[in-house]
Amino acid sequence: MPLMCSKIQFMDKTTLGSSAILGIMLGTVFYLSYLLFEYPQNLALQRFPVGKWMSLNIFTWGVALCCHAACTNFAGLFVVRIILGMCEGSITAGFLIVSSMFYTRNEQTLRVGYWFLMNGTAQIISGFISFGTLHIKTGNFEPWQWLMIITGVLTLSTATAYWFLFPDSPTNAWFLTLEERVNAVLRIKENQTGVENKHFKKEQVIEALLDPKTWLFALFSALDNVPNSLTNQRQIIVASFGFTKFQTTLLSCVDGFIEIVTILSGVQFASRINNARAWIGVIYFVPNLLGVFLINLLPWSDKVGLLFAQWVTGVGTTGFVLALSWLSAVTAGHTKRITVNAIMLSAYCIGNAAGPFMWQASYKPRNHIPWVIIGICYTICPILLLFIRYLLSKENKRRDSEPPDTTYDDVYIETLENGKRAERKIDKEFLDLTDIQNRDYRYVL
């Protein structure tokens, strides 16, 4: 958890937002690259050791951040943003895989929230670093170039820590004894998802593609992240309120603080209240809608009111975090989980890539059209959460009415004991069955 909560791996997003006020606007390129490489990254995470693969990607990512400072034209920036997007695809997917291997389904909600809210911490730290770089006067070496060098070096140090310290699974975690490793595997038996399976199963991919909840979560992810273009626009919008670059950079820290508080409180509620993920997500979307209304209706002269309204629209990030952990908790089968994670994160990229096109110069300064689109997205997303909950609840009731499923109760594998072949029974929970194959599986709500 300390390594997953390391703030550095999220700083490429915040440097993109900070750099927008300093002169760089290449968000769409980043997310299109992320989209193209998302599924290959997920396949690599299944094939190679998770910790080592992520550390290589973080190292490449750090080098690419540093290379930003050497770019003198759009072509150079285009290439390094593609590399960042390519590497980014391994992080969230890798974290979801590791969270499912080490923690129970209820614990996953908290853990996913913990490492995701560090995005807010990174935003605060990046805001202060950006504020500092604005005071650097080094001739032709611009402040945004210093920002990239500093965050790049920090990312390289994180990659080193990941290579030596981040475990690939509970079975080889260096900080656990042999007995603790066994207990770590047994304690997640209730998930009925197993630990890890390096074999690619085509039938699980097909099942993931035919499963309605996969596409409902993907639609939610895409719509919820169209407004995420605000990450790169917030500082520009705040600057348009009349604040200076120095003030705008410091005010961006508030966005990070709001993200930390709201995600932390949201996942705490979700882990303490049984089967309430969808309802809690819906509640956290209400402030977003309020903020959208205020931004559209308040007079342009009310700069403070507009600023607070924009801050309020950051509360709904909690909904995406809950959906991310929820999808992982209601999907069994290692290849299937890899596939649905890739689909949801690809939809995340589509939403983020499409969002920047809303912000046209003709809509300034009020940007009514983008804010209306954001309001529509924030209206549909909570409805989708409730519909997903309805479908999963209906499926649980159907399974409760079915007779016990004994299809996989007597599965044995051959082992060698003292040079002789023997058979050993395998618990159903460790057979790498999907949530559809295992009729004893019940979806958390």
C-alpha positions as CSV (number, residue, x, y, z in Angstrom):
1,M,0.0,0.0,0.0
2,P,2.7,2.6,0.7
3,L,4.1,2.1,-2.8
4,M,0.7,2.2,-4.4
5,C,0.0,5.4,-2.5
6,S,3.2,6.9,-3.7
7,K,2.1,10.2,-5.1
8,I,4.7,10.2,-7.9
9,Q,2.9,7.8,-10.2
10,F,0.0,10.2,-10.6
11,M,2.0,13.3,-11.2
12,D,2.0,13.0,-15.0
13,K,-1.6,13.9,-15.0
14,T,-1.2,16.9,-12.7
15,T,1.9,18.1,-14.6
16,L,-0.2,18.1,-17.7
17,G,-2.8,20.3,-16.0
18,S,-0.1,22.5,-14.5
19,S,1.7,22.8,-17.8
20,A,-1.4,23.9,-19.5
21,I,-1.1,27.2,-17.6
22,L,2.6,27.2,-18.4
23,G,2.2,26.6,-22.1
24,I,1.5,22.9,-22.9
25,M,-1.9,21.5,-24.1
26,L,-1.6,17.9,-25.3
27,G,-4.2,16.1,-23.2
28,T,-6.0,14.4,-26.1
29,V,-2.7,12.9,-27.5
30,F,-2.0,11.5,-24.0
31,Y,-5.3,9.7,-23.7
32,L,-5.5,8.4,-27.2
33,S,-2.1,6.8,-26.7
34,Y,-3.4,5.4,-23.4
35,L,-6.4,4.0,-25.2
36,L,-4.3,2.3,-27.9
37,F,-2.0,0.6,-25.5
38,E,-4.5,-0.3,-22.7
39,Y,-5.3,-3.8,-23.6
40,P,-1.7,-4.8,-24.6
41,Q,-0.7,-3.5,-21.2
42,N,-3.3,-5.6,-19.5
43,L,-2.1,-8.7,-21.4
44,A,1.5,-7.9,-20.4
45,L,0.4,-7.6,-16.7
46,Q,-1.0,-11.2,-17.0
47,R,2.0,-12.6,-18.7
48,F,4.8,-10.9,-16.8
49,P,5.5,-10.3,-13.0
50,V,3.2,-7.4,-12.1
51,G,5.7,-5.4,-9.9
52,K,8.6,-5.7,-12.4
53,W,6.4,-4.7,-15.4
54,M,5.0,-1.7,-13.6
55,S,8.5,-0.6,-12.5
56,L,9.8,-0.7,-16.1
57,N,6.8,1.4,-17.2
58,I,7.3,3.9,-14.5
59,F,11.0,4.2,-15.4
60,T,10.2,4.8,-19.0
61,W,7.5,7.2,-17.9
62,G,10.1,9.2,-15.8
63,V,12.5,9.4,-18.8
64,A,9.7,10.6,-21.0
65,L,8.8,13.3,-18.5
66,C,12.4,14.5,-18.4
67,C,12.5,14.5,-22.2
68,H,9.7,17.1,-22.3
69,A,12.2,19.7,-21.3
70,A,14.2,19.0,-24.5
71,C,11.2,19.4,-26.8
72,T,11.2,22.4,-29.0
73,N,8.3,21.7,-31.3
74,F,4.9,20.0,-31.4
75,A,6.4,16.8,-33.0
76,G,8.7,16.2,-30.0
77,L,5.9,16.9,-27.5
78,F,3.6,14.6,-29.4
79,V,6.1,11.7,-29.1
80,V,6.7,12.1,-25.4
81,R,3.0,12.3,-24.6
82,I,2.4,9.1,-26.6
83,I,5.1,7.4,-24.5
84,L,3.5,8.7,-21.3
85,G,0.1,7.4,-22.4
86,M,1.5,4.1,-23.3
87,C,3.1,3.6,-19.9
88,E,0.1,5.0,-18.0
89,G,-1.9,2.0,-19.1
90,S,0.0,-0.4,-16.8
91,I,-0.5,1.5,-13.5
92,T,-4.2,1.6,-12.7
93,A,-4.7,-1.8,-14.3
94,G,-1.8,-3.2,-12.3
95,F,-3.0,-1.6,-9.1
96,L,-6.5,-3.2,-9.6
97,I,-4.9,-6.6,-10.1
98,V,-2.7,-6.3,-7.0
99,S,-5.6,-5.1,-4.9
100,S,-7.7,-8.1,-5.9
101,M,-4.8,-10.5,-5.1
102,F,-4.1,-9.1,-1.6
103,Y,-7.4,-7.9,-0.3
104,T,-11.0,-9.1,0.3
105,R,-13.8,-7.6,-1.8
106,N,-14.8,-5.2,1.1
107,E,-11.2,-4.2,1.7
108,Q,-10.7,-3.5,-2.0
109,T,-13.1,-0.6,-1.9
110,L,-11.0,1.1,0.8
111,R,-7.7,0.3,-0.8
112,V,-8.6,1.4,-4.3
113,G,-9.9,4.6,-2.7
114,Y,-6.7,5.1,-0.8
115,W,-4.4,4.8,-3.8
116,F,-6.7,6.7,-6.1
117,L,-7.1,9.7,-3.7
118,M,-3.3,10.2,-3.8
119,N,-4.0,11.8,-7.2
120,G,-5.3,14.7,-5.1
121,T,-2.1,14.6,-3.0
122,A,-0.1,14.8,-6.2
123,Q,-2.1,17.7,-7.4
124,I,-1.3,19.6,-4.2
125,I,2.4,18.8,-4.4
126,S,2.5,19.6,-8.1
127,G,0.7,22.9,-7.4
128,F,3.5,23.9,-5.0
129,I,6.2,22.7,-7.3
130,S,4.6,24.7,-10.1
131,F,4.4,27.7,-7.9
132,G,8.1,27.4,-7.2
133,T,9.1,26.9,-10.8
134,L,7.3,30.0,-11.8
135,H,9.9,31.9,-9.7
136,I,12.9,30.3,-11.5
137,K,14.6,32.6,-14.0
138,T,17.0,30.7,-16.2
139,G,17.0,32.4,-19.5
140,N,15.8,30.1,-22.2
141,F,14.9,27.3,-19.8
142,E,11.2,27.9,-19.1
143,P,9.4,27.2,-15.8
144,W,7.4,24.3,-17.4
145,Q,10.7,22.7,-18.4
146,W,11.9,22.7,-14.8
147,L,8.6,21.3,-13.7
148,M,9.0,18.3,-16.1
149,I,12.6,17.7,-15.0
150,I,11.7,17.8,-11.3
151,T,8.7,15.4,-11.6
152,G,10.7,13.2,-14.0
153,V,13.5,12.7,-11.4
154,L,11.0,11.9,-8.7
155,T,9.3,9.4,-11.0
156,L,12.7,7.7,-11.7
157,S,13.3,7.3,-8.0
158,T,9.8,5.7,-7.6
159,A,10.6,3.2,-10.4
160,T,13.7,2.1,-8.5
161,A,11.7,1.5,-5.4
162,Y,9.1,-0.5,-7.3
163,W,11.7,-2.7,-8.9
164,F,13.2,-3.8,-5.5
165,L,10.2,-3.6,-3.2
166,F,6.9,-4.1,-5.0
167,P,5.6,-7.7,-4.8
168,D,4.1,-9.5,-7.8
169,S,1.6,-11.5,-5.7
170,P,1.1,-12.7,-2.1
171,T,3.0,-15.9,-3.0
172,N,6.3,-14.1,-3.5
173,A,5.9,-11.0,-1.3
174,W,9.4,-10.5,0.3
175,F,7.9,-9.0,3.5
176,L,5.9,-12.1,4.3
177,T,7.1,-15.4,5.8
178,L,6.1,-18.6,4.1
179,E,3.2,-19.1,6.6
180,E,2.0,-15.6,6.1
181,R,2.0,-16.0,2.3
182,V,-0.2,-19.1,2.7
183,N,-2.5,-17.1,5.0
184,A,-2.6,-14.2,2.6
185,V,-3.9,-16.5,-0.1
186,L,-6.4,-18.2,2.2
187,R,-7.9,-15.0,3.5
188,I,-9.1,-13.9,0.1
189,K,-10.8,-17.3,-0.4
190,E,-14.1,-15.5,0.2
191,N,-13.6,-13.5,-3.1
192,Q,-13.9,-16.7,-5.0
193,T,-11.5,-15.2,-7.6
194,G,-8.3,-17.0,-7.0
195,V,-4.9,-15.2,-6.8
196,E,-3.3,-15.1,-10.2
197,N,-3.3,-17.2,-13.4
198,K,-0.7,-16.7,-16.1
199,H,-2.7,-18.7,-18.7
200,F,-4.7,-16.6,-21.2
201,K,-8.2,-18.0,-21.5
202,K,-10.0,-17.1,-24.7
203,E,-13.4,-18.2,-23.3
204,Q,-13.1,-15.7,-20.5
205,V,-12.5,-12.9,-22.9
206,I,-15.6,-13.9,-24.9
207,E,-17.6,-14.0,-21.7
208,A,-16.4,-10.6,-20.7
209,L,-17.4,-9.2,-24.1
210,L,-20.9,-10.7,-23.8
211,D,-21.5,-9.7,-20.2
212,P,-23.9,-6.7,-20.0
213,K,-22.3,-5.3,-16.9
214,T,-19.0,-4.9,-18.7
215,W,-20.5,-2.4,-21.1
216,L,-22.6,-0.6,-18.5
217,F,-19.5,0.0,-16.4
218,A,-17.7,1.1,-19.6
219,L,-20.5,3.5,-20.6
220,F,-20.3,4.9,-17.0
221,S,-16.6,5.3,-17.2
222,A,-16.7,7.1,-20.6
223,L,-19.4,9.6,-19.6
224,D,-18.0,10.2,-16.1
225,N,-14.6,11.1,-17.6
226,V,-15.8,13.5,-20.3
227,P,-16.0,16.1,-17.5
228,N,-12.5,15.0,-16.5
229,S,-11.2,17.4,-19.1
230,L,-11.6,19.9,-16.4
231,T,-8.4,18.5,-14.9
232,N,-6.5,20.3,-17.7
233,Q,-9.0,23.2,-18.0
234,R,-9.5,24.2,-14.3
235,Q,-6.4,26.4,-14.1
236,I,-7.2,28.1,-17.4
237,I,-10.8,28.7,-16.2
238,V,-9.6,30.0,-12.9
239,A,-7.2,32.3,-14.6
240,S,-10.1,33.6,-16.7
241,F,-11.8,34.7,-13.5
242,G,-9.1,37.3,-13.1
243,F,-6.5,35.5,-10.9
244,T,-2.8,35.8,-11.7
245,K,-0.6,32.8,-12.7
246,F,0.8,32.6,-9.2
247,Q,-2.6,32.7,-7.5
248,T,-4.1,30.2,-10.1
249,T,-1.3,27.7,-9.4
250,L,-1.8,27.8,-5.6
251,L,-5.6,27.7,-5.9
252,S,-5.2,24.4,-7.9
253,C,-4.1,22.8,-4.6
254,V,-7.7,23.2,-3.3
255,D,-8.9,20.8,-6.0
256,G,-6.5,18.2,-4.7
257,F,-7.7,18.7,-1.1
258,I,-11.3,18.3,-2.1
259,E,-10.5,15.1,-4.0
260,I,-8.7,13.6,-1.0
261,V,-11.5,14.4,1.5
262,T,-14.4,13.3,-0.8
263,I,-12.8,10.0,-1.9
264,L,-11.7,9.2,1.6
265,S,-15.1,9.7,3.1
266,G,-16.9,8.0,0.2
267,V,-14.9,4.7,0.4
268,Q,-15.2,4.7,4.2
269,F,-19.0,4.9,3.9
270,A,-19.0,2.2,1.2
271,S,-16.9,-0.2,3.2
272,R,-19.0,0.3,6.4
273,I,-22.5,0.2,4.8
274,N,-23.3,-3.1,3.2
275,N,-24.3,-3.1,-0.4
276,A,-24.5,0.6,-0.7
277,R,-21.8,1.4,-3.3
278,A,-24.3,2.6,-5.9
279,W,-26.3,4.8,-3.5
280,I,-23.2,6.4,-2.1
281,G,-21.9,7.1,-5.6
282,V,-25.2,8.7,-6.5
283,I,-25.1,11.0,-3.4
284,Y,-21.6,12.2,-4.3
285,F,-22.8,13.2,-7.8
286,V,-25.3,15.7,-6.3
287,P,-22.7,18.4,-5.5
288,N,-21.4,18.1,-9.0
289,L,-24.8,19.0,-10.5
290,L,-25.2,21.8,-8.0
291,G,-21.8,23.2,-9.1
292,V,-22.8,23.0,-12.8
293,F,-26.0,24.9,-12.1
294,L,-24.1,27.6,-10.1
295,I,-21.4,28.1,-12.8
296,N,-24.1,28.6,-15.4
297,L,-26.4,30.8,-13.4
298,L,-24.1,33.0,-11.2
299,P,-23.2,36.4,-12.7
300,W,-19.7,36.6,-14.3
301,S,-18.8,39.3,-11.8
302,D,-19.1,36.9,-8.9
303,K,-15.6,35.5,-9.2
304,V,-15.5,33.9,-5.7
305,G,-18.8,32.2,-6.2
306,L,-17.8,30.8,-9.6
307,L,-14.5,29.6,-8.0
308,F,-16.4,27.7,-5.2
309,A,-18.9,26.3,-7.7
310,Q,-16.0,24.9,-9.8
311,W,-14.4,23.4,-6.7
312,V,-17.7,21.7,-5.8
313,T,-17.7,19.9,-9.2
314,G,-14.7,17.9,-8.0
315,V,-16.7,15.9,-5.4
316,G,-18.1,13.4,-7.9
317,T,-14.7,11.8,-8.5
318,T,-15.8,9.5,-5.7
319,G,-18.3,7.9,-8.0
320,F,-15.7,6.8,-10.4
321,V,-13.5,5.4,-7.7
322,L,-16.4,3.3,-6.3
323,A,-17.2,2.0,-9.8
324,L,-13.6,1.1,-10.4
325,S,-13.4,-1.0,-7.2
326,W,-16.9,-2.3,-7.7
327,L,-16.2,-3.7,-11.1
328,S,-13.1,-5.6,-9.8
329,A,-15.2,-6.9,-6.9
330,V,-18.0,-8.3,-9.1
331,T,-15.7,-9.9,-11.7
332,A,-14.1,-13.3,-11.2
333,G,-11.7,-15.2,-13.5
334,H,-8.2,-13.7,-14.0
335,T,-8.4,-13.3,-17.8
336,K,-11.9,-11.9,-17.5
337,R,-10.9,-9.4,-14.9
338,I,-8.0,-8.3,-17.0
339,T,-10.3,-7.8,-20.0
340,V,-13.1,-5.9,-18.2
341,N,-10.5,-3.7,-16.5
342,A,-9.0,-2.9,-20.0
343,I,-12.5,-2.1,-21.4
344,M,-13.4,0.2,-18.5
345,L,-10.0,2.0,-18.6
346,S,-10.3,2.2,-22.4
347,A,-13.7,3.9,-22.0
348,Y,-12.0,6.1,-19.4
349,C,-9.5,7.2,-22.1
350,I,-12.3,7.8,-24.7
351,G,-14.1,10.1,-22.3
352,N,-10.9,12.0,-21.4
353,A,-9.9,12.2,-25.1
354,A,-13.3,13.5,-26.2
355,G,-13.7,16.0,-23.3
356,P,-11.1,18.6,-24.5
357,F,-13.0,19.2,-27.8
358,M,-15.8,20.8,-25.8
359,W,-13.7,23.7,-24.8
360,Q,-13.9,25.9,-28.0
361,A,-12.7,29.5,-28.1
362,S,-16.2,30.5,-29.3
363,Y,-17.7,29.4,-26.0
364,K,-15.5,31.6,-23.8
365,P,-15.7,33.1,-21.3
366,R,-18.8,31.5,-19.8
367,N,-18.4,28.1,-21.5
368,H,-22.1,27.4,-21.2
369,I,-22.1,24.6,-23.8
370,P,-19.3,22.5,-22.2
371,W,-20.9,23.0,-18.8
372,V,-24.3,21.8,-20.1
373,I,-22.6,18.7,-21.5
374,I,-20.9,18.1,-18.2
375,G,-24.3,18.4,-16.4
376,I,-25.8,15.8,-18.8
377,C,-23.0,13.4,-18.0
378,Y,-23.4,13.9,-14.3
379,T,-27.1,13.2,-14.6
380,I,-26.7,9.9,-16.6
381,C,-23.9,8.5,-14.5
382,P,-25.8,8.1,-11.2
383,I,-28.7,6.5,-13.2
384,L,-26.3,4.0,-14.6
385,L,-25.0,3.1,-11.2
386,L,-28.5,2.4,-9.9
387,F,-29.3,0.3,-13.1
388,I,-26.1,-1.8,-12.6
389,R,-27.1,-2.4,-9.0
390,Y,-30.6,-3.4,-10.1
391,L,-29.2,-6.0,-12.6
392,L,-26.7,-7.5,-10.1
393,S,-29.4,-7.7,-7.3
394,K,-31.7,-9.4,-9.7
395,E,-29.0,-11.9,-10.6
396,N,-28.3,-12.7,-7.0
397,K,-31.9,-13.4,-6.3
398,R,-32.0,-15.7,-9.4
399,R,-29.0,-17.7,-8.0
400,D,-30.5,-17.9,-4.6
401,S,-33.5,-19.7,-6.1
402,E,-31.3,-22.2,-8.0
403,P,-30.4,-25.6,-6.5
404,P,-26.8,-26.0,-5.2
405,D,-24.2,-26.2,-8.1
406,T,-21.9,-29.1,-7.6
407,T,-20.2,-29.0,-11.1
408,Y,-16.8,-28.0,-9.8
409,D,-16.9,-29.5,-6.3
410,D,-14.8,-32.6,-7.1
411,V,-11.8,-31.3,-9.1
412,Y,-8.5,-32.9,-8.5
413,I,-5.0,-32.4,-9.8
414,E,-2.1,-34.8,-9.9
415,T,0.9,-34.1,-7.8
416,L,4.1,-35.9,-7.0
417,E,4.6,-37.0,-3.4
418,N,7.7,-39.0,-2.5
419,G,8.2,-39.8,-6.1
420,K,4.7,-41.2,-6.4
421,R,1.7,-39.7,-8.2
422,A,-1.1,-38.5,-6.0
423,E,-4.4,-36.6,-6.4
424,R,-5.1,-33.4,-4.5
425,K,-8.5,-31.8,-4.3
426,I,-8.7,-28.1,-5.3
427,D,-11.2,-25.8,-3.7
428,K,-13.6,-24.2,-6.1
429,E,-12.5,-20.8,-5.0
430,F,-9.1,-21.3,-6.6
431,L,-10.1,-22.8,-9.9
432,D,-10.1,-19.5,-11.7
433,L,-13.8,-19.7,-12.5
434,T,-15.6,-16.6,-13.7
435,D,-18.5,-15.0,-11.8
436,I,-20.9,-16.6,-14.4
437,Q,-19.4,-20.1,-14.3
438,N,-19.4,-20.2,-10.5
439,R,-23.1,-20.2,-9.5
440,D,-22.1,-19.9,-5.8
441,Y,-20.7,-16.5,-6.5
442,R,-22.8,-13.6,-5.3
443,Y,-22.3,-10.0,-6.5
444,V,-21.6,-7.3,-3.9
445,L,-23.9,-4.3,-4.3
